[in-house]
Amino acid sequence: MSFADTLKKWLGKAKEEAAEISEKAAPMVDKAKEMSKEAYEKAKVEAAELSEKAAPMVDKAKEMSKEAYGKAKEAASETWDKVEDKVEDMRGKGADAAEAVAETATEAEAVVESVEDAGETQS
């Protein structure tokens, strides 16, 4: 018997054993498929039920968030109304202060120049 014949014999035996194992496993594979199908259907039904039960809570949460947003918007508007005049006054005072500082700086420059001029004429 040659090496090639031995290999053919082994391969033939392996094919036969694989066929036997496949035949034995087929019912288990079918059962596993059926079980997974049943589990999927069950999960689908439960998910639908949970979704149905959760819908009112989701709607209530949406309603509450709309109310909270409305109240916050109203409170912010009221607060702005209360402080708006003060903010405008402060802006005006800030502009006035900036203008006064600019005038003082201009006057100071004039004084410095006059002092420098006086110093140059005395020299």
Residue pairs with C-beta under 8 A, 6 or more apart in sequence:
none
